Amino acid sequence: MGPDSRVAVYYSPDPDDALFAAGATWLGRDPESTAPAPQPNLPGIEAITAEARVYGFHATLKPPMRLAAGRSRSELVSAATALADRIAPFDLPALAVADIHGFLALRETVPCPALQAFADACVEQLDAFRAPPSDAELARRRNGRLSAVEDAMLARWGYPYVFETWFFHMTITRRLGEAEKSVWRPAAEAHFAPALSMRRRVTDLCLFVQAAPGEDFVIAERVPLRG
């Protein structure tokens, strides 16, 4: 990995899961094969999904990070494997399209302690691989008017939304205005409904890699949960 590349620990559905296909076609990109995916025939969908498309269809467990000095991707894979060996697969609650401060995302419909514990473990146990954020990155985050707790998380963990401020979400649009949401929320609900009607389990964690700033995040490793 180059000095400007980043790696993130994400949840992404299994490639055989209908939700994976639904997410790839909605965003217009398959994060596993890196191939473009044909989007629904909805005017404007390419623009409202452009930001989310870069990151790929996912839910964040440990946010994107540059590797710390002296650390390698192979070492991170080994550490992620050791972590996954201690975590058992678990059921993912039913998901639904939700409005998160103007962004549309898939969210769980009931709390899931196993999901929270999974994210917490990824943040804490892989943190030795994270290079500290730059002053510019910290300033950009703080422009978002963080709460005192979120700011403390940013200072300690390099990201404001971890542990008690974390929440599961799979982002599917940019921030939308009210009129836009009245169009895109029902469209997203219709698109994802068949996949969201199915039950699913969390069976692995994914390491997504961004080779250089502005490039797409792609799935580099799937690490199975074996606990």
C-alpha positions in Angstrom: 0.0 0.0 0.0 1.2 3.5 -0.9 1.6 6.3 1.7 -1.7 7.9 0.6 -3.7 4.7 0.4 -6.3 3.9 3.0 -7.9 0.8 4.4 -11.3 0.4 6.1 -13.0 -2.4 7.9 -16.6 -2.6 6.7 -19.6 -4.9 6.7 -20.7 -5.8 3.2 -23.3 -8.5 2.3 -22.1 -11.8 0.9 -21.8 -11.6 -2.9 -24.5 -14.3 -3.2 -26.9 -12.2 -1.1 -29.6 -10.3 -3.0 -28.8 -7.3 -0.9 -25.3 -7.2 -2.3 -26.7 -7.1 -5.8 -29.3 -4.5 -4.9 -26.7 -2.2 -3.3 -24.3 -2.6 -6.2 -26.9 -1.7 -8.8 -28.3 1.2 -6.8 -24.8 2.7 -6.4 -23.7 1.7 -9.9 -20.6 -0.2 -8.9 -19.7 -3.7 -7.6 -17.1 -3.3 -4.8 -16.0 -6.9 -5.1 -15.3 -7.1 -8.9 -14.9 -3.3 -9.2 -17.0 -3.5 -12.3 -19.7 -0.9 -13.1 -23.2 -2.1 -12.4 -26.3 -0.9 -14.3 -28.3 1.5 -12.2 -32.1 1.6 -12.1 -33.7 3.7 -14.9 -34.3 6.7 -12.6 -33.4 10.2 -13.8 -30.7 11.7 -11.5 -29.7 8.5 -9.7 -26.1 8.7 -10.9 -25.7 12.1 -9.3 -27.3 11.5 -6.0 -25.3 8.3 -5.5 -21.9 9.6 -6.7 -20.5 10.2 -3.2 -21.6 6.9 -1.8 -20.4 5.0 -4.9 -16.8 5.9 -4.1 -17.0 4.1 -0.8 -19.0 1.1 -2.1 -22.0 -0.5 -0.6 -21.1 -1.1 3.1 -21.6 -0.3 6.7 -18.6 1.1 8.6 -17.0 -0.9 11.4 -13.6 0.8 11.5 -13.4 3.9 9.5 -10.9 4.5 6.6 -7.3 5.0 7.9 -3.8 5.2 6.5 -1.6 2.6 8.0 0.7 3.6 10.8 4.4 3.8 10.1 6.0 0.4 10.1 2.7 -1.5 9.6 1.9 -3.5 6.6 -1.4 -4.6 5.0 -0.4 -8.3 5.5 0.0 -7.6 9.3 -3.4 -6.0 9.3 -4.9 -9.0 7.6 -3.3 -11.2 10.2 -4.7 -9.1 13.0 -8.1 -9.0 11.4 -8.1 -12.7 11.1 -7.2 -13.2 14.7 -10.0 -10.9 15.6 -12.5 -12.7 13.4 -11.5 -16.0 14.9 -12.9 -14.8 18.2 -16.3 -13.6 16.9 -19.1 -15.9 16.0 -21.4 -15.3 13.0 -24.7 -13.7 14.0 -28.1 -12.7 12.6 -28.4 -9.2 11.2 -31.7 -7.6 12.2 -34.2 -6.6 9.4 -33.1 -3.4 7.7 -35.1 -0.5 6.3 -34.5 2.7 4.4 -34.0 5.6 6.9 -33.3 9.3 6.8 -30.1 10.2 8.6 -29.7 14.0 8.7 -30.8 14.1 5.1 -28.9 11.1 3.8 -30.8 8.0 2.9 -29.3 4.8 4.4 -30.3 1.3 5.3 -30.5 0.9 9.1 -31.4 -1.9 11.4 -35.0 -1.9 12.7 -34.2 -3.1 16.2 -31.1 -2.8 18.3 -28.4 -5.6 17.9 -25.9 -5.9 20.7 -23.8 -8.4 18.6 -23.5 -5.8 15.9 -22.4 -3.1 18.3 -19.9 -5.5 19.9 -18.5 -6.4 16.5 -17.9 -2.7 15.6 -16.4 -1.9 19.0 -14.0 -4.8 18.7 -12.9 -3.7 15.2 -12.3 -0.1 16.3 -10.3 -1.0 19.5 -8.4 -4.2 18.5 -7.2 -2.9 15.1 -6.3 0.6 16.3 -2.6 0.0 16.4 -2.6 0.0 12.6 -4.1 3.5 12.3 -1.9 6.4 11.5 -3.0 9.6 13.4 -5.2 12.0 11.3 -3.6 15.2 10.1 -4.4 18.6 11.5 -6.4 19.3 8.4 -8.4 16.1 8.7 -9.2 16.9 12.4 -10.2 20.5 11.5 -12.5 19.2 8.7 -14.3 16.9 11.1 -14.7 19.6 13.7 -16.3 21.9 11.3 -19.3 19.5 11.6 -20.1 20.9 15.1 -19.3 17.8 17.0 -20.7 17.2 20.5 -18.2 17.0 23.3 -18.4 13.2 23.3 -17.9 13.0 19.5 -14.9 15.3 19.7 -13.4 13.2 22.4 -13.8 10.1 20.2 -12.2 12.0 17.3 -9.2 12.9 19.4 -8.7 9.3 20.7 -9.8 7.1 17.8 -9.5 9.4 14.8 -13.2 9.4 14.1 -16.2 10.9 16.0 -18.7 8.0 15.5 -17.4 5.0 17.4 -18.5 3.1 20.5 -21.5 4.9 22.0 -21.7 7.4 19.1 -21.6 4.6 16.4 -24.7 3.4 14.6 -25.0 0.9 11.8 -25.9 2.5 8.4 -25.4 1.7 4.8 -25.4 5.0 3.0 -27.2 5.1 -0.4 -27.4 8.8 -1.3 -25.8 12.2 -0.8 -27.6 14.6 1.6 -31.0 15.4 0.0 -33.4 18.3 0.4 -37.0 17.6 1.5 -38.4 17.6 -2.0 -35.7 15.2 -3.2 -36.4 12.9 -0.3 -40.0 12.7 -1.3 -38.9 11.3 -4.6 -35.9 9.2 -3.6 -37.0 7.6 -0.4 -39.9 5.7 -2.0 -37.7 4.8 -5.0 -35.1 3.3 -2.7 -37.7 1.5 -0.6 -39.1 -0.1 -3.8 -35.6 -1.0 -5.1 -34.4 -2.6 -1.9 -37.7 -4.2 -0.7 -37.2 -7.7 -2.2 -33.7 -8.1 -0.7 -34.7 -6.6 2.6 -37.5 -9.1 3.0 -34.9 -11.9 3.3 -33.1 -12.9 6.5 -29.3 -12.7 6.6 -26.3 -13.4 8.9 -23.1 -11.5 9.4 -20.4 -14.1 8.5 -17.3 -12.0 7.7 -15.6 -8.7 7.9 -14.3 -6.9 4.8 -11.1 -5.0 4.3 -11.8 -2.3 1.7 -8.8 -0.5 0.2 -8.6 2.9 -1.5 -5.3 3.0 -3.5 -5.1 6.8 -3.7 -7.2 9.8 -2.7 -10.4 10.1 -4.8 -10.2 6.5 -6.1 -12.9 3.9 -5.4 -12.8 1.7 -2.3 -12.7 -2.0 -3.3 -13.0 -5.2 -1.3 -9.4 -6.5 -0.9 -10.1 -9.2 1.7 -13.1 -11.0 3.2 -12.2 -12.5 6.6 -14.6 -15.1 7.9 -16.0 -15.0 11.4 -15.0 -18.3 13.1 -15.7 -17.7 16.8 
